[in-house]
Amino acid sequence: MDKKIIFDLLNSDGGETLAILAAKKFAHENPNYKLLLVGNQESINNIFKNNLPENIEIVHSPKLLHKTDNPREILREESSMLSAFNLLKEDKGSAILSSGDSGSFLTLSALKVNRISGVLRPSFMPIMPSTNGGHFLLTDVGANVDVKPEYLVEWAKIAVEYHKLFFKTEGKQKLAILNIGTEDYKGPEVSREANKMLMESKNSFDYIGFIEPRDIIDGKADIVISDGYAGNIFLKTMESSFLAFGKMLKSAIHKNIITKIGGLLLKKPLKAIKNKFDYHTVGGAFIIGPNKVVVKAHGSSDELAFYSALKQIKRALDENIIEKVERAIKGDE
Amino acid sequence: MDKKIIFDLLNSDGGETLAILAAKKFAHENPNYKLLLVGNQESINNIFKNNLPENIEIVHSPKLLHKTDNPREILREESSMLSAFNLLKEDKGSAILSSGDSGSFLTLSALKVNRISGVLRPSFMPIMPSTNGGHFLLTDVGANVDVKPEYLVEWAKIAVEYHKLFFKTEGKQKLAILNIGTEDYKGPEVSREANKMLMESKNSFDYIGFIEPRDIIDGKADIVISDGYAGNIFLKTMESSFLAFGKMLKSAIHKNIITKIGGLLLKKPLKAIKNKFDYHTVGGAFIIGPNKVVVKAHGSSDELAFYSALKQIKRALDENIIEKVERAIKGDE
């Protein structure tokens, strides 16, 4: 049976065209994959010039999501994101991709998608770049502010399956818990308890204990587990700091003709740094725990970013990630 | 009466000499201030060539602090930091400065110094640089992992007094609570409750609500309040990210002869960025809440950093910060 991905085309910062172009490219390259494009039928037809490939279906749902904190409003007001999740609920596909508001995306995922049997709480998991040129998985980054030690342990097990999927590293994954110090007695009780549980359990991964922001940024762990509060603060601080530094550097280069020449001479290695931290090639952030593949693309995704996310989803489906997670969770019941 | 500062010379990364040179300069410029230097008598005499100024006293206590998490060990094992705190407890001075381990410093401060009447919990408060060239106060950054809403409100009031002291800005201080979103319903219950309390109370400052990392880094608030968990994660992530970016930039410049020339042409504006984030001129981090002036200098302080911290302490004493905090706390009882 062909695999189907439901793709909410609207709600990205850059408009729907980039999403449609990415879908076109992906559909062309992967004839055994079906795409269910949710958005404005006219815009889609314009791009395909009424010559829609066989493996693309359109679901006309042209309304943008109205950002709100109220789950009832998200469910009541028509939007392409809501339509996409309804299609997923009706089993019209086995994966969903959207670049809309994270909060609404998390809410709809919680309300419209069942959890894998045995999973306590879904968690949000982006792929983060580190300064050594590699990547690490970070979870949770905002779905769960209040957590229990069991959640952290569960996310550790699930994240390991995703790490195998994306990076296929040889040997065991280095997994750590984000904390304000590396000593066992540091940090919130929940983290200390989870640390103890992971220390004492037999793991399929290499549990390296607590980790501080510096070592995460330097890429000392493959997977970092956290409550959604500290994880979100870490994620946003790291992203904002790099962005702020980049801006300062740019304005330093634009200062005068001398500095502009300096910037030109440094262009190549500076570009290499920028590429290292480019999320466009990385794909989206996964929600781990639902029994479908649920992926949130960056709000400012371009064609490449959407395309990378689709490829990432394909990989997750081809490798049966949901079944693998099910087995990993069951393994210790 | 002359004011006395107790100065633990040992326990810094760079050795005692830089601390002694800073003390020498400060003592020379401030004859009405007494310094009680705690460290190795011989080293101190070597630098002063047995010609000690009248306003310097030496307390011979040559043992380095042995870093430990056990408060009993910190209290039992002889160290210059312990000696310094004992002198403070015996009222031999009204301020203390040390660059030793933060954890031990916090422990000794809690055990050896009384709190200002009415203060619930002392809190750790560094002065942080922002990308707009200014600074903001951030508290707590690690003294209190578990907090109550009342603590956050109390730290807000105290921090405002310190901000007036250091920056004397016209108008009201912009004060915010660190969070994972700006909406009232976001984040941990403690933060939401403190947010409500500050919204509803009549404040001497301008309470601007929740703030996210990006806006903090950009300098949108003068004072940022947080529990010690998220505050510590934010602080370390920001510091480590800038450091990591700086390192990558340095290695980009050192790549080859072309990039080296590029680096030379950019030297001046890059230096300006570096200066903006230079902690050496900023001084130390205050513990707010004790009824003495308690300041922790950076572990890798040089002469300028120690000297800046001493000047900062002088200002705090000259302006009677402890009394001002007392009044601010009493004001709403």
Interface residues (C-beta under 8 A of the other chain):
Chain A: D69 G103 T131 G142 V145 D146 L178 I180 G181 E183 Y185 G187 P188 E189 E212 P213 R214 I217 D218 G228 Y229 A230 N232 I233 F234 K236 T237 M238 E239 S240 S241 F242 L243 A244 F245 G246 K247 M248 L249 A252 I253 K255 I258 T259 I261 G262 G263 L264 L265 L266 K268 P269 L270 A272 I273 K276
Chain B: D69 G103 T131 G142 V145 D146 L178 I180 G181 E183 Y185 G187 P188 E189 E212 P213 R214 I217 D218 G228 Y229 A230 N232 I233 F234 K236 T237 M238 E239 S240 S241 F242 L243 A244 F245 G246 K247 M248 L249 S251 A252 I253 K255 I258 T259 I261 G262 G263 L264 L265 L266 K268 P269 L270 A272 I273 K276
